[in-house]
Amino acid sequence: MIRTVGTETQVIRVRLSDNSDGDLSTKIAIREGDLIVVPPTMLARVGYAVQMLGASAAGSIASGTRSF
């Protein structure tokens, strides 16, 4: 989570597994303006790469060029 207050920006690492045991001391309240970043899984990263390859190939076909 990225939180900016005034001119200070802080990165707060949150592990969802730490919050699943019901211990309220590990809970962090989300405030207006907080940015929640959820990193992609390995499977999602592979999917992104495949999409980029497909988009690159489609662009080559449309422009009449090929690159191997």
C-alpha positions in Angstrom: 0.0 0.0 0.0 1.3 3.5 -0.9 0.2 6.3 1.3 1.0 10.0 0.8 0.3 12.5 3.6 1.4 16.0 2.7 4.8 15.7 1.1 5.7 12.4 2.8 5.1 9.1 0.9 5.4 5.8 2.7 5.2 2.2 1.4 3.4 -0.1 3.8 3.9 -3.8 3.1 0.8 -5.8 3.9 0.6 -9.6 3.9 -3.0 -10.8 3.7 -2.0 -14.1 5.4 -1.0 -12.1 8.5 -4.5 -10.6 8.7 -6.4 -13.9 8.4 -6.0 -15.0 12.0 -8.4 -12.4 13.5 -5.7 -10.5 15.4 -6.9 -6.8 15.0 -3.4 -5.4 15.9 -2.2 -6.5 12.4 -5.1 -4.7 10.6 -4.3 -1.5 8.7 -7.1 0.9 8.0 -7.3 2.0 4.3 -7.6 5.8 4.0 -8.8 8.0 1.2 -6.0 8.4 -1.3 -4.2 5.2 -0.4 -3.0 3.2 -3.5 -3.3 -0.6 -3.1 -0.8 -2.5 -5.3 -1.3 -6.2 -5.8 1.6 -7.8 -7.6 0.7 -10.3 -10.3 1.1 -14.0 -9.8 3.6 -16.0 -12.0 0.8 -17.2 -14.1 -0.4 -13.7 -14.8 3.1 -12.7 -15.7 3.2 -15.5 -18.3 -0.1 -14.4 -19.6 1.1 -10.8 -20.0 4.1 -12.0 -21.9 2.0 -14.1 -24.2 -0.3 -11.1 -24.8 2.7 -8.9 -25.7 4.0 -11.5 -28.1 0.6 -11.8 -29.7 0.2 -8.0 -30.0 3.7 -7.7 -31.5 2.9 -10.4 -34.1 -0.4 -8.8 -35.0 1.3 -5.5 -35.5 3.9 -7.1 -37.8 1.2 -8.8 -39.9 -0.8 -5.5 -40.1 2.2 -3.5 -41.3 3.4 -6.2 -43.7 6.7 -6.7 -41.8 8.0 -9.9 -40.1 10.6 -10.2 -37.5 11.9 -13.5 -36.2 
